[in-house]
Amino acid sequence: MMNRTVVTILMFTFLVLFITSPFAALASLMLVLLVGAFLFLVGNIFQTIISGNADTNKS
């Protein structure tokens, strides 16, 4: 009887993990994109402060 309960708990746990794992992967990807966007923003702000020019296009 105890083995059936353990198997049921494990099956439910694996089901929850299989459902949430794609979203967890996307969440980590979104964190990487957020950090990249933040660094890009900080770089643009420093470039504007140092050069005194808000236009980053060199044409």
Buried (B, 14 or more C-beta within 10 A) or exposed (E): EEEEEEEEEEEEEEEEEEEEEEEEEEEEEEEEEEEEEEEEEEEEEEEEEEEEEEEEEEE
